[in-house]
């Protein structure tokens, strides 16, 4: 998402990444990786539990969970990753966002 961030911004989309690391750890990672979007530390895992994000000890932790939520709070796209690299490409997200934009015109 970092590499295609401008495409999301051009559509007025906001990227929010939520992780369960401590705020200091999360901030250090964001700075190290120079990520342009918002990162939120959720040490109590409230959001991951709400969206039923899978945790697998055999696969080293939380499996990716990616979603697109519209301005009304409705989930328009939801993807539960089967492993740490199972993340949809930017084009998938952008197509969903474009569909939302078209419906709102």
C-alpha positions in Angstrom: 0.0 0.0 0.0 2.9 2.3 0.6 4.0 2.2 -3.1 0.4 3.0 -4.3 -0.5 5.4 -1.5 -1.0 8.3 -4.0 -3.7 6.3 -5.7 -5.6 6.0 -2.5 -5.2 9.7 -1.6 -6.4 10.7 -5.0 -9.7 8.9 -4.2 -9.9 10.5 -0.8 -9.5 7.1 0.8 -7.9 6.7 4.2 -5.6 3.8 5.0 -5.6 2.7 8.6 -3.4 -0.1 9.8 -4.1 -1.6 13.2 -1.7 -3.7 15.2 -1.4 -5.2 18.6 2.1 -4.1 19.3 2.8 -1.4 22.0 2.6 2.2 20.9 6.3 2.7 21.1 7.0 -0.5 19.0 4.4 0.5 16.5 5.8 4.1 16.2 9.3 2.8 15.7 8.2 0.4 13.0 6.3 3.2 11.2 9.3 5.5 11.3 11.7 2.8 10.2 9.5 1.7 7.3 8.6 5.3 6.4 4.9 4.4 6.1 2.7 7.4 4.9 -0.6 6.1 6.2 -2.0 5.9 9.7 -0.9 3.2 12.2 -2.9 2.5 15.3 -1.7 0.5 18.3 -4.4 -1.7 19.8 -2.7 -3.6 22.6 -6.0 -5.0 23.8 -6.8 -6.3 20.3 -10.3 -4.9 20.5 -10.5 -4.2 16.8 -9.0 -7.5 15.7 -11.4 -9.4 17.9 -14.4 -7.5 16.7 -13.5 -8.4 13.1 -12.6 -12.0 14.0 -9.0 -11.7 12.9 -7.4 -15.1 13.0 -4.4 -15.8 15.2 -2.2 -18.8 14.4 0.7 -19.8 16.6 1.9 -22.1 13.8 2.0 -19.2 11.4 3.7 -16.7 13.7 0.8 -14.6 14.9 -2.1 -12.7 13.5 -3.1 -13.5 9.9 -3.7 -10.5 7.6 -7.2 -9.0 7.7 -7.9 -6.3 5.1 -11.1 -4.5 4.5 -12.7 -1.5 2.8 -15.2 0.3 4.9 -17.4 3.1 3.4 -18.2 6.4 5.0 -21.4 4.9 6.4 -19.3 2.3 8.3 -20.4 -0.6 6.0 -17.8 -3.2 5.1 -17.6 -3.3 1.3 -14.7 -5.7 1.0 -13.3 -8.2 3.5 -10.3 -10.5 3.1 -9.0 -12.9 5.7 -5.4 -13.9 4.8 -4.4 -17.6 5.0 -0.8 -16.7 5.7 1.4 -13.6 6.3 1.9 -12.9 2.6 -1.8 -13.4 1.6 -2.7 -9.8 1.1 -4.7 -8.5 -1.9 -2.9 -6.2 -4.3 -3.7 -2.5 -4.4 -5.7 -2.8 -7.5 -8.3 -5.0 -5.7 -8.8 -2.3 -3.1 -8.9 0.5 -5.6 -11.5 -1.2 -7.7 -13.8 -1.5 -4.6 -13.2 2.1 -3.7 -14.0 3.2 -7.3 -17.2 1.2 -7.1 -18.2 3.0 -3.9 -17.3 6.4 -5.6 -19.4 5.5 -8.6 -22.4 4.6 -6.5 -22.2 7.9 -4.6 -22.1 10.1 -7.8 
